[in-house]
Structure formats: C-alpha cells, structure tokens
Amino acid sequence: MGIMRTYLQPDEVFERIKSIQEDLTESVYESVKEVNKIRSQGNTIYRKSCIADMLHDHISTQLEVRLGNNKFDGLLVNTTNQLFHIKIKDFALITLHKLDKKTLRPPKPDTGQSIKFEKQGDCFNHREKLTNLYFGYTLDTTSTEITGIYILLSVDGVTEWVLDLLNNTSEGLGSIDFPIEPEPVVIPFTTKRTKVKEGIKIPKEVENKLGS
C-alpha cells in the first residue's frame, strides 16, 4: 500500500511566503489600476473575458519584475504553454487566475497541463513533490475594484483550504465567508387588502390590525 501524499497547509504557506506577500498583492493592485486607466480611455466597452485577459497579462508582468528583483532564494518565475507559474524552492508551484467571487474557484481546467495541475500532478517536469497552489483574485461586478486576493489548495476539483492574503488569515475555509450554493429566493407574503363598507362598526382589535 502506497504512502498517502501530504500537502502544504495554510499556516505553512502563510509563513513561507511572507517575504513575497507584498509583491503578490501589490502586483494585483497595480495591474487593476493600469487596466482601469486603459478602460477609461475612449469609448470601448470591454467584455469581462477581455478584461480578465488584460489583467492576467499585466499581473504576470508585474510579478516577473517584482519577484525578479526580490532576493528570495529558490524563486523561479516562468510561462510554459501560456500558463504563468511561480516555483518557490522545493515546496510549491503557484499559478495565477481570476477566481469566481462566489465559490473562490478558478476556471475549469481545459488543457492537459492545467488538468494535471488540478490533479496535483508533476507539472513542467520539476520532478519534485511540489504542492500545486492557485494564486487568484476576485473583482466587484464592474471589474474595477479588488474584493479579495487568495492562495488556495485544490485537490482534483475539491478546495481543501483558502488563504486570505488581504486579511492575513491562515485558518483555511472556516475564515472565508462566501456562499457555496446560490442564496434561496424569498418571495414576500402579501395580504389582500379588503375595503370595509361605511357604517359598519369594526371591533377595536380588527381596526388595530388594519391600521398597522
């Protein structure tokens, strides 16, 4: 019987990325500012998918510059088969994604490499037991403001934990308040108003109810 593989837990990741946490978050903030500036020029209305692509390119560039200047030992930043990724020493491989605001999930994997990444397989021939992590962000409904920046562990489609970089919490899913399922639709109950004929005396308790 094989030995079950163990993965990094949020407190471990939080501790190990402290030296680059600011680089990660600032890259997202600066990129959103740049893209907002581009969107404000002219009358072009960009689709959300286009905005996501623009942000991915800007954040990737920001990360390459910032992390390239960071003296963090064992840090590799690269793009392979159009998948931007960061290798941190011998413990983690991180990819960049826009996350769904309700589920904090990245887009469904659609390439062989992204499927292997999601299944916690060996990506890019590093031949090390790296934990594959998603680094992602969420935006408001206008795609102009950041609502969250996270690192999360997903094993074969199941989110194991989420690390909130903006609030510096490493407790995992219990610290994140987001709905897994859509909120139930509540239909308000309305009572039909009845016109009371004039001249008929109404009991006091009924009159109070009608007046309320």
C-alpha positions as CSV (number, residue, x, y, z in Angstrom):
1,M,0.0,0.0,0.0
2,G,1.4,3.4,-1.1
3,I,2.1,6.3,1.3
4,M,-0.6,9.0,1.1
5,R,0.8,12.2,-0.2
6,T,0.7,15.2,2.2
7,Y,0.1,18.7,1.1
8,L,1.1,22.1,2.5
9,Q,-1.3,23.5,5.0
10,P,-2.3,27.3,5.0
11,D,-0.3,28.2,8.1
12,E,2.8,26.7,6.4
13,V,2.3,28.6,3.2
14,F,1.5,31.8,5.0
15,E,4.8,31.5,6.9
16,R,6.9,30.7,3.9
17,I,5.6,33.4,1.5
18,K,5.8,36.3,4.0
19,S,8.8,37.7,2.2
20,I,7.0,37.9,-1.2
21,Q,3.4,38.5,0.1
22,E,3.6,42.2,-0.6
23,D,4.9,41.6,-4.1
24,L,2.0,39.3,-4.8
25,T,-0.7,41.7,-3.6
26,E,0.8,44.8,-5.0
27,S,1.1,43.2,-8.4
28,V,-2.6,42.7,-8.4
29,Y,-3.5,46.2,-7.2
30,E,-1.1,48.0,-9.6
31,S,-2.4,45.9,-12.5
32,V,-6.0,46.7,-11.8
33,K,-5.1,50.4,-11.7
34,E,-3.4,50.1,-15.1
35,V,-6.3,48.2,-16.7
36,N,-8.8,50.7,-15.3
37,K,-6.8,53.5,-16.9
38,I,-6.9,51.8,-20.2
39,R,-10.6,51.2,-19.9
40,S,-11.2,54.9,-19.1
41,Q,-9.6,56.0,-22.4
42,G,-12.0,56.2,-25.4
43,N,-15.5,54.6,-25.6
44,T,-14.6,51.0,-25.9
45,I,-16.7,48.6,-23.8
46,Y,-14.6,45.6,-22.9
47,R,-16.1,42.1,-22.3
48,K,-15.3,40.6,-18.9
49,S,-13.3,37.8,-20.6
50,C,-11.2,40.5,-22.3
51,I,-10.7,42.4,-19.0
52,A,-9.6,39.1,-17.4
53,D,-7.0,38.5,-20.1
54,M,-5.7,42.1,-19.8
55,L,-5.3,41.7,-16.0
56,H,-3.6,38.3,-16.4
57,D,-1.0,39.8,-18.7
58,H,-0.4,42.9,-16.5
59,I,-0.2,40.9,-13.3
60,S,2.1,38.4,-14.8
61,T,4.4,41.2,-16.0
62,Q,4.3,42.9,-12.6
63,L,5.1,39.6,-10.8
64,E,8.0,38.9,-13.1
65,V,9.5,42.4,-12.4
66,R,8.8,42.4,-8.6
67,L,9.8,38.8,-7.9
68,G,12.8,39.1,-10.2
69,N,14.0,42.0,-8.0
70,N,13.2,40.1,-4.8
71,K,16.2,38.2,-3.4
72,F,14.1,35.3,-2.3
73,D,16.2,32.2,-2.7
74,G,14.9,29.4,-4.9
75,L,12.2,31.5,-6.7
76,L,11.6,30.8,-10.4
77,V,9.0,32.7,-12.5
78,N,8.2,31.4,-15.9
79,T,5.5,30.9,-18.5
80,T,5.1,27.5,-20.0
81,N,2.4,26.7,-22.7
82,Q,0.8,30.0,-21.9
83,L,0.4,29.0,-18.2
84,F,2.1,31.6,-15.9
85,H,3.6,29.9,-12.9
86,I,5.9,30.6,-9.9
87,K,8.1,27.8,-8.4
88,I,9.0,28.5,-4.7
89,K,12.0,26.5,-3.6
90,D,11.1,22.8,-3.3
91,F,7.7,23.1,-1.8
92,A,5.2,24.9,-4.1
93,L,4.2,25.6,-7.7
94,I,1.7,28.5,-8.0
95,T,-0.4,29.6,-11.0
96,L,-2.3,32.9,-11.5
97,H,-6.1,33.0,-12.0
98,K,-9.1,35.2,-11.7
99,L,-11.4,33.5,-9.2
100,D,-15.2,33.2,-9.1
101,K,-16.4,35.6,-6.5
102,K,-19.0,33.2,-5.0
103,T,-17.0,30.0,-5.0
104,L,-13.4,31.2,-5.0
105,R,-12.7,28.7,-7.7
106,P,-10.5,29.2,-10.8
107,P,-11.9,28.5,-14.3
108,K,-12.4,24.8,-15.0
109,P,-9.1,23.3,-16.4
110,D,-9.2,22.9,-20.1
111,T,-5.7,21.9,-21.1
112,G,-3.6,18.8,-20.4
113,Q,-1.2,20.9,-18.2
114,S,-4.0,22.6,-16.3
115,I,-5.8,19.3,-15.6
116,K,-2.6,17.8,-14.4
117,F,-2.0,20.8,-12.1
118,E,-5.5,20.5,-10.7
119,K,-4.9,16.8,-10.0
120,Q,-1.7,17.7,-8.1
121,G,0.5,16.1,-10.7
122,D,4.1,16.9,-11.6
123,C,3.9,19.9,-13.9
124,F,6.7,21.3,-16.1
125,N,9.0,18.4,-15.3
126,H,10.2,19.8,-12.0
127,R,10.3,16.2,-10.7
128,E,9.8,17.3,-7.1
129,K,6.9,16.7,-4.8
130,L,5.5,20.3,-5.1
131,T,2.1,21.3,-3.8
132,N,0.3,22.9,-6.7
133,L,-1.4,26.1,-5.5
134,Y,-3.7,28.7,-7.1
135,F,-2.9,32.4,-6.6
136,G,-6.0,34.4,-7.5
137,Y,-8.1,37.5,-7.1
138,T,-11.8,38.5,-7.1
139,L,-13.3,41.7,-8.5
140,D,-16.5,43.6,-8.0
141,T,-19.4,43.4,-10.5
142,T,-17.8,46.2,-12.6
143,S,-14.4,44.5,-12.7
144,T,-12.8,47.7,-11.5
145,E,-12.1,47.0,-7.8
146,I,-10.4,44.2,-6.0
147,T,-12.6,42.3,-3.5
148,G,-10.1,39.6,-2.5
149,I,-6.7,38.1,-3.0
150,Y,-6.2,34.5,-2.1
151,I,-4.0,31.4,-2.3
152,L,-5.8,28.1,-2.3
153,L,-5.2,24.4,-2.4
154,S,-7.4,22.3,-4.7
155,V,-7.0,18.5,-5.0
156,D,-8.8,17.0,-8.0
157,G,-11.6,19.6,-8.0
158,V,-12.1,19.9,-4.2
159,T,-11.0,23.0,-2.4
160,E,-9.1,21.9,0.7
161,W,-8.3,25.4,2.1
162,V,-8.2,29.1,1.2
163,L,-5.6,31.6,2.4
164,D,-6.8,35.2,2.6
165,L,-3.8,37.4,1.8
166,L,-5.6,40.7,2.4
167,N,-6.8,39.8,5.9
168,N,-3.7,37.8,6.8
169,T,-5.7,34.8,7.9
170,S,-4.4,31.2,7.6
171,E,-7.2,29.2,9.2
172,G,-8.5,28.0,5.9
173,L,-12.1,27.7,4.7
174,G,-13.5,28.5,8.1
175,S,-12.2,32.0,7.9
176,I,-13.7,32.8,4.5
177,D,-17.3,33.9,4.3
178,F,-18.6,33.0,0.9
179,P,-21.7,31.1,-0.3
180,I,-21.1,27.7,-1.9
181,E,-24.6,27.5,-3.2
182,P,-26.9,30.3,-4.6
183,E,-28.9,32.1,-2.0
184,P,-32.6,30.9,-1.8
185,V,-35.1,33.2,-3.4
186,V,-37.5,34.5,-0.8
187,I,-41.0,35.5,-2.1
188,P,-42.6,38.1,0.3
189,F,-46.0,37.2,1.6
190,T,-48.6,39.9,0.8
191,T,-52.1,40.1,2.2
192,K,-55.0,41.2,0.1
193,R,-56.5,44.5,1.2
194,T,-60.2,44.4,1.8
195,K,-62.3,47.5,1.6
196,V,-64.6,47.9,4.6
197,K,-68.1,49.3,4.0
198,E,-69.0,52.5,5.6
199,G,-71.5,52.4,8.6
200,I,-70.3,49.1,9.9
201,K,-68.7,49.2,13.3
202,I,-65.3,47.4,13.4
203,P,-64.1,45.7,16.5
204,K,-61.1,47.5,18.1
205,E,-58.7,44.6,17.7
206,V,-59.5,44.3,14.0
207,E,-59.2,48.1,13.5
208,N,-55.8,48.0,15.1
209,K,-54.7,45.2,12.7
210,L,-56.0,47.1,9.6
211,G,-54.2,50.2,10.7
212,S,-50.9,48.5,11.3
